Amino acid sequence: MENYQIETKNLNVQIQKNSILKNINIKIPAKQLTAVIGPSGCGKTTLLKSFNRLLEIQDEVNISGQILVDGENILDRKASEIPDIRKKMGLISQKPYPLPMSIFENVAYGLRIHHNKNAKELAEAVQYCLEEVGLWNEVKNRLHDPASRLSVGQQQRLCLARAIAVQPEVLLCDEPTSALDPIAAQQIEKLLLKLKKEYTVILVTHTLRQAKRVADYVIFLYFGMVIEQGTADEFFNNPKNPETKAYLSGEIS
Amino acid sequence: MNTRKLRDLIGTKTLLLITLFVSSLFFLIFILLLSRSLLVLESHSIIEVLFSSIWNPDAGQFGLAAIIVDTILVTGFALLIAIPISLLSAIYIVEYAPRRLRKTIRPFIDVLAGVPSVVYGLCAFLFLAPFVQNVIAPFFGAQSTGLCIFSAAIILSIMVFPIIISLCIESFDAIPLSLKEASLSVGATKWETVKKVVFRASAPSIIAAILLGFGRAFGETIAVNMVIGGTIRLPSSLFNPGETLASLIASKYGELMSIPLHESALMLVALILFIVVFLFYILGFLTLRRAKKRWKY
């Protein structure tokens, strides 16, 4: 029996009265890389942001159903507990958004909020996270420069470092390579493969090839519905649903 | 074909002329003010004018110290009140208020920013001044006619905050949702996000808004003139009457009776206003440029 970290039951999301997600029932295995694929506008990002309750900061959002994280329904939680839910789920967005502060402070941001570390422990933790994402050697001499001066690829890795600094269990990645050049994109991909040993990684992507390269488990969304889900091997080599076959062969996109 | 090119040429040159005319006004006014204030500077050293507090045109004394102190007090106190109120209410409107409230409240604030200052002055004269006289001054154990530095500062802060709120709302609104999400998703609360991310990311625009508010407070004439009492003496408390640089010109220009030295002294005051606004503009420009680099996201 596989170990599932996230499970949704009849998840429905409406934004401004438009149904974006319809009856989503999925299971996401722990410590594996799950790719959520599908054409743009099919609800991938919405699904991702429902996991850390980020949808609710927008107006007119209606969510029903259940999202079980480690067996507990996070939709039942009180508003005051939401920061703790989010701490458990790091988010990497499409375009990197470094916070308006220095490189060091970006990584230290979550640590300062959640832990009472002294200056030395903080510096060590920041260094560890930057090493994890392969950024340390590039920035160690300019830790106090504004983060906005980094290249986009470096910024994306910095965002990854910021996310893992608070020791989440899940990494929610929303097309993290789509704004990057091929080399930077490859670095991120490799990182995700490395990180999936310690974290449950959910990768939203609209490039099939990327999903093929990295995914252990695949969820195919189409017009807000789950068409097919399963292990990458089965999904790509033996798809059951005709729509999946059409998507894989490029007939629908 | 040729007429089209000719029209294009004429159009371009006309625009250039208009622009040149408008920008040359800056130098024209500066030269006018400078040349007309030279007269008083010939007989009085600039040190004497800036640091003597005795203003007595009939005796040929034109010390501005008291007026400068009052101007700093009124402007500073007004901003001190207006800045925190404006920032907090702007952040409430953008980040916390329900959508409907947000939409209803904005036009009111924008209209407040555009109400002519004489309206504020009149309200202050009829309602604020008596209130200060009967309630606030006695509360602090002071005696006041209500026409005083304190009243002027209060009415100025009320005039300034719609400007700052309005500009801050715009800048807070412009913060990308993803930036806030970045902060929230590491488990920051909304207030932490507002404090550490939204305020910082909009620091350049907040600075710009405050400078604009400063400009309005510093140069405001009629509303101040109506409630400040018009007394030129170094103040010992905020409940003393006073006079600011701008309100001085408004009070005195009617009684000039072509005494050249008096007229020249007022021109000097105008020149000081001009120069301070100019310096603040430059200061603002430089700070803004630095802040934009520092707090970029």
Interface residues (C-beta under 8 A of the other chain):
Chain A: K49 N52 L54 I57 Q58 D59 P83 D84 R86 K87 K88 M89 G90 L91 S93 Q94 K95 Y97 P98 L99 P100 M101 Y109 G110 I113 H114 P146 S148 C159 R162 A163 A165 V166 L172
Chain B: R99 P176 L177 S178 L179 K180 E181 A182 S183 L184 S185 V186 G187 A188 T189 E192 K196 V197 R200 A201 A203 K293 R294 W295 K296 Y297
